[in-house]
Every structure is written in C-alpha cells, then in structure tokens.
Amino acid sequence: MHMLSEKKWLERMENECRILFREGYEGEVNPDYKKLIIIIRANGFEPPSSGNTMPSKRTTHKVEINVTRDYPPDVPITRWLTPIFHPNIAPPGPPGYGRVCMEMLNIGISNLFELVRGLEVLLWHDQRNRWTKNSWIRFRHQYWAWSSNHPRIWRRM
C-alpha cells in the first residue's frame, strides 16, 4: 500500500523536480515522474583509457534516477550513465549498469534534491584524495567491478 495518494504523490514529485531545476540542475523528467535524467557538474574521474595509467578527470556526469510509487520510504534506484571511476559506483554499461551504492546515500535523504547533492558529495570525496601513482595502484586493486555472471565480484584490473 502506498503512503501517499496518487494525486499527493504527483504533487510531491512535481515540487521536488521544481526544486532540483531551481537549484540549477539540468535534465529530463518523464511525465509520470518515475524516471529522471539529471546532469551533475562536479569534478570526478572516468576510467583510464587503454594507453593511460591514471584515471581522467570528468566534470559532467549524467545520472538516471528511477522512483517507484512507494517513494519516499523506498530509496530511488540510481544509475550512472556516463563513464565513472569511483569505488561506490559500478561502471556503466552491461556489466555494472552504473549502479550507485545507496547505503552511502540513504541516511538522511528525504527528497530528490538531497539525493543529487549526496551524489555530488560522493564525487567530491574522491577529490580530497589526490591521485598519486601509489594511491592509484592501491585503489585499482581494491576497485570492485560487476560481471554479468556474478553480481558482485572483486576483479584485479
């Protein structure tokens, strides 16, 4: 059973999306408010290309947020759509589907604006630990990847 009536839920979602866009976020929202594509502008990293040994900086990120009718008690499912290199975000595309470790975010999240700000904080956290060759090697060996056969495995890269 849903906590809010359909009308109240739609009003809430419309208001939350209005707040997101008023705060400067760009993106698209489905008419039923169950799927949002949000652009986050923050420093982060993408995986190194085949010839590089260090991750590349990325400043524009695209995130998909899927909201069920049981929101707000149910945390939205969040997927990263652009290349990302972060220990709490699975790589996008078929093995990891860009899923975000929501345990990092669901404490104190009461609306979509706080969720998106939480995603920015995840990116900023990596900025405090500037990459050196040694920290990069340690991180690279700890970074988890997803595979289609085994949902969560540690893989040496």
MILOMI-111077 format. One record per residue (C-alpha): residue number from 1; residue in three letters; chain; x, y, z. Coordinates in Angstrom, 2 decimals, padded with zeros to 5 digits. Last residue first. Layout:
<rodrens>
RODREN    i   aa  ch     east    north       up
RODREN  NUM  ALA   A        X        Y        Z
...
</rodrens>
This chain:
<rodrens>
RODREN    i   aa  ch     east    north       up
RODREN  157  MET   A   042.36  -004.84  -013.11
RODREN  156  ARG   A   042.03  -007.46  -010.45
RODREN  155  ARG   A   038.40  -008.39  -010.02
RODREN  154  TRP   A   036.38  -008.36  -006.87
RODREN  153  ILE   A   032.98  -009.83  -007.54
RODREN  152  ARG   A   029.45  -008.64  -007.11
RODREN  151  PRO   A   026.65  -009.65  -009.48
RODREN  150  HIS   A   028.40  -012.81  -010.72
RODREN  149  ASN   A   027.54  -013.87  -014.26
RODREN  148  SER   A   027.10  -010.41  -015.84
RODREN  147  SER   A   030.17  -009.06  -014.12
RODREN  146  TRP   A   030.48  -006.12  -011.78
RODREN  145  ALA   A   033.66  -004.40  -010.83
RODREN  144  TRP   A   035.23  -003.66  -007.50
RODREN  143  TYR   A   038.10  -001.24  -007.04
RODREN  142  GLN   A   040.55  -002.54  -004.46
RODREN  141  HIS   A   043.48  -003.27  -006.77
RODREN  140  ARG   A   042.98  -000.01  -008.65
RODREN  139  PHE   A   042.74   001.90  -005.40
RODREN  138  ARG   A   046.13   000.67  -004.24
RODREN  137  ILE   A   047.69   001.39  -007.66
RODREN  136  TRP   A   046.13   004.87  -007.78
RODREN  135  SER   A   047.34   005.65  -004.27
RODREN  134  ASN   A   050.88   004.66  -005.29
RODREN  133  LYS   A   050.88   006.66  -008.55
RODREN  132  THR   A   049.41   009.68  -006.86
RODREN  131  TRP   A   045.78   010.61  -007.13
RODREN  130  ARG   A   044.56   013.42  -004.95
RODREN  129  ASN   A   042.49   012.16  -002.07
RODREN  128  ARG   A   040.25   015.13  -001.33
RODREN  127  GLN   A   038.85   014.99  -004.86
RODREN  126  ASP   A   037.49   011.47  -004.33
RODREN  125  HIS   A   035.14   012.78  -001.65
RODREN  124  TRP   A   033.92   015.44  -004.09
RODREN  123  LEU   A   032.35   012.78  -006.30
RODREN  122  LEU   A   030.47   011.14  -003.44
RODREN  121  VAL   A   029.44   014.61  -002.26
RODREN  120  GLU   A   027.92   015.26  -005.68
RODREN  119  LEU   A   025.85   012.08  -005.37
RODREN  118  GLY   A   024.66   013.27  -001.96
RODREN  117  ARG   A   023.58   016.57  -003.55
RODREN  116  VAL   A   021.50   014.51  -006.01
RODREN  115  LEU   A   019.86   012.59  -003.15
RODREN  114  GLU   A   019.30   015.76  -001.11
RODREN  113  PHE   A   017.50   017.33  -004.09
RODREN  112  LEU   A   015.48   014.15  -004.59
RODREN  111  ASN   A   013.98   014.28  -001.09
RODREN  110  SER   A   014.37   012.95   002.45
RODREN  109  ILE   A   017.87   011.50   002.39
RODREN  108  GLY   A   019.16   011.36   005.97
RODREN  107  ILE   A   020.95   008.05   005.65
RODREN  106  ASN   A   020.10   006.75   002.19
RODREN  105  LEU   A   023.27   007.93   000.48
RODREN  104  MET   A   026.23   005.63   001.11
RODREN  103  GLU   A   023.86   002.71   001.55
RODREN  102  MET   A   022.78   003.59  -001.97
RODREN  101  CYS   A   025.83   002.03  -003.57
RODREN  100  VAL   A   025.31   003.51  -007.02
RODREN   99  ARG   A   024.54   001.32  -010.01
RODREN   98  GLY   A   026.23   002.12  -013.30
RODREN   97  TYR   A   024.83  -000.96  -015.05
RODREN   96  GLY   A   027.77  -002.95  -013.76
RODREN   95  PRO   A   028.46  -005.46  -016.53
RODREN   94  PRO   A   026.40  -004.11  -019.10
RODREN   93  GLY   A   027.00  -000.38  -019.32
RODREN   92  PRO   A   028.04   001.89  -016.53
RODREN   91  PRO   A   030.90   001.06  -014.14
RODREN   90  ALA   A   029.67   000.40  -010.59
RODREN   89  ILE   A   029.65   003.40  -008.28
RODREN   88  ASN   A   030.93   003.29  -004.71
RODREN   87  PRO   A   034.63   002.79  -005.54
RODREN   86  HIS   A   034.61   005.52  -008.21
RODREN   85  PHE   A   035.66   005.61  -011.85
RODREN   84  ILE   A   032.79   006.87  -013.96
RODREN   83  PRO   A   031.86   006.73  -017.64
RODREN   82  THR   A   028.47   008.40  -018.17
RODREN   81  LEU   A   025.12   006.77  -017.35
RODREN   80  TRP   A   025.40   006.45  -013.55
RODREN   79  ARG   A   022.41   004.59  -012.15
RODREN   78  THR   A   020.19   005.46  -009.17
RODREN   77  ILE   A   017.33   003.38  -007.82
RODREN   76  PRO   A   015.18   005.63  -005.64
RODREN   75  VAL   A   015.05   004.84  -001.89
RODREN   74  ASP   A   011.72   003.41  -000.79
RODREN   73  PRO   A   010.11   005.40   002.04
RODREN   72  PRO   A   009.73   008.43  -000.29
RODREN   71  TYR   A   008.87   006.75  -002.68
RODREN   70  ASP   A   006.47   003.80  -002.81
RODREN   69  ARG   A   005.26   004.83  -006.27
RODREN   68  THR   A   008.74   003.98  -007.51
RODREN   67  VAL   A   011.46   006.45  -008.48
RODREN   66  ASN   A   014.16   005.73  -011.03
RODREN   65  ILE   A   017.05   008.21  -011.07
RODREN   64  GLU   A   019.35   008.21  -014.10
RODREN   63  VAL   A   022.63   010.10  -013.78
RODREN   62  LYS   A   024.65   012.03  -016.37
RODREN   61  HIS   A   028.01   013.42  -015.27
RODREN   60  THR   A   029.90   016.50  -016.42
RODREN   59  THR   A   033.31   017.35  -014.93
RODREN   58  ARG   A   035.41   014.29  -015.83
RODREN   57  LYS   A   039.06   013.93  -014.89
RODREN   56  SER   A   040.97   011.04  -016.39
RODREN   55  PRO   A   042.08   007.97  -014.42
RODREN   54  MET   A   045.82   007.17  -014.41
RODREN   53  THR   A   047.80   004.55  -016.35
RODREN   52  ASN   A   046.79   005.71  -019.79
RODREN   51  GLY   A   047.02   003.79  -023.07
RODREN   50  SER   A   043.79   001.80  -022.70
RODREN   49  SER   A   041.80   004.76  -021.42
RODREN   48  PRO   A   041.72   005.35  -017.70
RODREN   47  PRO   A   038.32   005.04  -016.05
RODREN   46  GLU   A   036.43   008.30  -015.51
RODREN   45  PHE   A   037.05   010.62  -012.61
RODREN   44  GLY   A   035.12   013.30  -010.75
RODREN   43  ASN   A   034.83   017.06  -010.63
RODREN   42  ALA   A   031.26   018.28  -010.48
RODREN   41  ARG   A   028.51   019.23  -012.92
RODREN   40  ILE   A   025.64   016.80  -012.39
RODREN   39  ILE   A   023.17   016.33  -015.25
RODREN   38  ILE   A   019.94   014.59  -014.23
RODREN   37  ILE   A   017.88   012.01  -016.11
RODREN   36  LEU   A   014.64   011.42  -014.22
RODREN   35  LYS   A   012.31   008.43  -014.28
RODREN   34  LYS   A   009.12   007.87  -012.29
RODREN   33  TYR   A   007.77   011.40  -012.67
RODREN   32  ASP   A   004.79   010.16  -014.76
RODREN   31  PRO   A   005.57   012.74  -017.48
RODREN   30  ASN   A   009.20   011.54  -017.60
RODREN   29  VAL   A   011.70   014.11  -016.33
RODREN   28  GLU   A   014.69   015.48  -018.22
RODREN   27  GLY   A   017.85   017.19  -017.05
RODREN   26  GLU   A   019.55   020.26  -015.72
RODREN   25  TYR   A   020.36   021.08  -012.12
RODREN   24  GLY   A   020.48   024.75  -011.18
RODREN   23  GLU   A   018.79   024.85  -007.77
RODREN   22  ARG   A   015.51   025.83  -009.45
RODREN   21  PHE   A   015.80   022.63  -011.52
RODREN   20  LEU   A   016.05   020.41  -008.46
RODREN   19  ILE   A   013.36   022.36  -006.59
RODREN   18  ARG   A   010.91   022.01  -009.50
RODREN   17  CYS   A   011.64   018.29  -009.60
RODREN   16  GLU   A   010.78   018.01  -005.89
RODREN   15  ASN   A   007.55   020.00  -006.39
RODREN   14  GLU   A   006.41   017.85  -009.30
RODREN   13  MET   A   007.26   014.72  -007.31
RODREN   12  ARG   A   005.27   015.92  -004.29
RODREN   11  GLU   A   002.28   016.90  -006.42
RODREN   10  LEU   A   002.41   013.50  -008.17
RODREN    9  TRP   A   002.50   011.73  -004.78
RODREN    8  LYS   A  -000.40   013.83  -003.48
RODREN    7  LYS   A  -002.54   012.95  -006.52
RODREN    6  GLU   A  -001.66   009.25  -006.43
RODREN    5  SER   A  -002.44   009.08  -002.71
RODREN    4  LEU   A   000.56   008.89  -000.43
RODREN    3  MET   A   001.88   006.03   001.71
RODREN    2  HIS   A   001.33   003.41  -000.97
RODREN    1  MET   A   000.00   000.00   000.00
</rodrens>
